[in-house]
Amino acid sequence: MDSVQGEPAPSRGERIQAAEHEAAKQRLLAQAEAERIPAEETTRALPDRRWRHGQ
């Protein structure tokens, strides 16, 4: 088991810090999801003329 018998409960500050950490993680995940490019868009074939443009 992870918990140790006799270990003091987390202090109020530790609980607040853990809650803030979790909230920050959720914000990052939400931002990453909002910026995510769908796989369909990254695998779409481009017309040949676009690739030849620089030649």
PyMOL commands that set and color helices and strands:
alter all, ss='L'
color gray80, all
select helices_A, chain A and resi 12-35+39-42+48-52
alter helices_A, ss='H'
color red, helices_A
deselect
rebuild
show_as cartoon
